[in-house]
Amino acid sequence: MSRSGAFCPRCGDEIPDEALESRPGEPQHSTSPLCDACYFDEFDLVDAPESIEVRVCAQCGAVHRGNRWVDIGAEDYTDVAIEEVSEALGIHVDAESVAWQVAPEQLDQNNIRMHAEFSGVIRDTPVTEQVEVPVKIARQTCTRCGKIAGGSFASIVQVRAVDRTPDSEEVDRAKEIAHEVVEEMEATGDRDAFVTEINEGSEGPNIKVSTNKIGMKVSRRIVDELGGSFSDSERLITEDEDGNEVYRVSYAVRLPKYRPGEIIDPDDGDGPVLVSSNQGNLKGRRLTTGEHYEASFEVGDEPEARRLGTREDAESTVLVAVEDERAVQVLDPETYEATTIARPDYMDPDADEVPVLKSRAGLHVLPETSDES
C-alpha cells in the first residue's frame, strides 16, 4: 500500500493513495477528503422529504401540480402518490448503479405511507437505504369546479323556434350538442370548458357555458344540424385584473318554423308538402305528385304555409284500386267510403294498405318511410 500523505480531517487516519485514486469526481489536492469510515458515517444515499401533501379535487378528481390543476382520471391516488414521492426524492450525486422499489401502505382513505428501498454503489462499496415518506391526500375544490359551483358562465345559448316551441327531440339534441362541444374541448386539455347550467323554460332551453367560444360553437352546430339561424349580443359585465373589459355574450338560436316530418300547405296550388329538411332552404315532397319541393326563398327564410299535421298523424287504410297514373281509390279512414285521391309516384301500386293523412286540404297518401328526401 502506497502512502498518499493525506489524512482524514475527521479522525486523523492516513488515507491510502489507492483510495484517493478510486474516488472519481472527488478533488484530490484541495481540502482533504474523509476516509471511508467517516464518509459513510454521515452519508445519505437518499434525500427524502419528511412528508408530502397531494392536493386533489374532491369533485372531479383533478390533481394540483405546480401552479395548475391537471385531470388524470384516477379513481384512487396511489399511483399519484408514488409519482409525487419519486419526484421529491433526491439521490446522492456520487451514487452509481442506483436501483429502487417502493411499496405503498394505504393507512386510510387520505393517508398513504410509502416504503422505499434504494441500493447503489459508492466508492466501490454497495450500499442500501430504506426510507418512509407519509403522503397525505388533501381533498379540495379545483378552480374549475369552484366556478361551476358558483354558477360562473361567460355566454348563454337561448334555443327558441319560429312561431312554435322546440319539441323534446330538438331540446334533447341541443343539450347533447352543448356537452359534446365541451367534451371535445376538454379532450384538448382545456379545463376552462364546461356547461354551467341548463334551464328548460316554457319557450326553450337556456344553456349557460363557460366561454364565449363554446357558446359560438354550440350555436353554430345546433343550426348546422337542426336548421335555422342565430344571432349574438354582448354585454359588459366587469373588468379583469389587467383592466381588460369582460363581456357576456348571449346567442339567440332560432330553429325553423317547420320541422322535418310536418305536413304543410304552401297554398301555391300544387298541394301539401311533407317537410324533409329545413337546413338552408325548406325542402320536402309534394303529397299530390311525389315531386321534390324546395322553397324559393333566401336561406333562413320560410314560406307562409298552413300546418296540416305530421307523419305521426297518418293512419293506415285500404288501397281499393289504382285508377290510373294519377289517381287511386282508398277507404276514407273516418267514413270508410271509397274515395278517389291523387296518386304520388312514391306509392306502391301493389300495396294492400297505405298511410294517409286527412286534413283540411283533403286526403293524401304519405311515403311509407321517413326518408322523403
Secondary structure, DSSP 8 states (H G I E B T S, - for coil): -----EE-TTT--EE-HHHHHT-TTS-SSSS----HHHHHHS--SEE--S-EEEEEETTT--EEETTEEE----SS-HHHHHHHHHHH-EE-TT-EEEEEEEEEEEEETTEEEEEEEEEEEETTEEEEEEEEEEEEEEEE--HHHHHHHTT--SEEEEEEETTB---HHHHHHHHHHHHHHHHHHHHTT-TT--EEEEEE-SS-EEEEES-HHHHHHHHHHHHHHH--EEEEEEEEEEE-TTS-EEEEEEEEEEE-SS-TTEEEE--SSS--EEEEE-SSS-EEEETTT--EEE--S-TT-----EEEEEGGG-EEEEEEEE-SSSEEEEE-TTT--EEEEE--TTS-TT-SEEEEEEETTEEEE--SSS---
